[in-house]
Amino acid sequence: MIAFRDFTSAHGTDGMDSAIVAANDWLVRTGIRPLNVETIRKHGRGTLDFNPADRGLRVWYEVAVAPVA
């Protein structure tokens, strides 16, 4: 089974640093090997606002599932 976990960046001057640190800490603690990592972007609501901002990371990983008897 495939799952994901999001790590959002803190508002302020750290940019994506806090999301990267949090994701790395979680991966080390859990021993999970990611399948893929994506950047989560936030787009403005207005039609003229095309300046996306990096909001965080999404880590995709595989979850072991017990076989069904």
SVG drawing of the C-alpha trace seen along z (x, -y; Angstrom):
<svg xmlns="http://www.w3.org/2000/svg" viewBox="-9 -40 27 57">
<polyline fill="none" stroke="black" stroke-width="0.4" points="0.0,0.0 1.3,-3.5 0.9,-6.4 2.2,-10.0 3.1,-12.5 3.2,-16.2 5.8,-18.5 5.0,-22.2 7.6,-25.0 7.4,-27.5 6.4,-31.0 9.3,-33.4 12.8,-33.5 13.7,-29.8 12.0,-29.0 11.9,-25.2 14.6,-24.5 12.2,-23.6 10.2,-21.2 13.4,-19.5 14.7,-19.1 11.4,-17.8 11.1,-15.3 14.7,-14.1 14.2,-13.7 11.1,-11.6 12.8,-9.4 15.7,-8.7 13.4,-8.0 11.1,-5.7 13.6,-4.0 11.2,-4.6 12.7,-4.8 10.8,-7.3 9.5,-6.3 9.2,-9.9 9.4,-13.5 7.4,-16.3 7.4,-20.1 4.0,-21.3 3.3,-24.7 0.6,-27.3 -0.8,-29.4 -2.7,-32.7 -6.4,-32.8 -6.6,-35.6 -6.2,-35.0 -3.3,-37.4 -1.4,-35.9 1.0,-33.4 3.7,-33.6 3.6,-30.2 5.3,-29.8 6.9,-26.6 4.8,-25.5 6.4,-22.2 7.2,-18.6 5.1,-15.5 6.9,-12.2 5.5,-9.1 6.3,-5.8 5.3,-2.2 3.3,-0.7 3.6,3.0 0.1,4.6 -0.6,8.0 -1.8,10.5 -5.5,11.2 -6.3,14.9"/>
</svg>
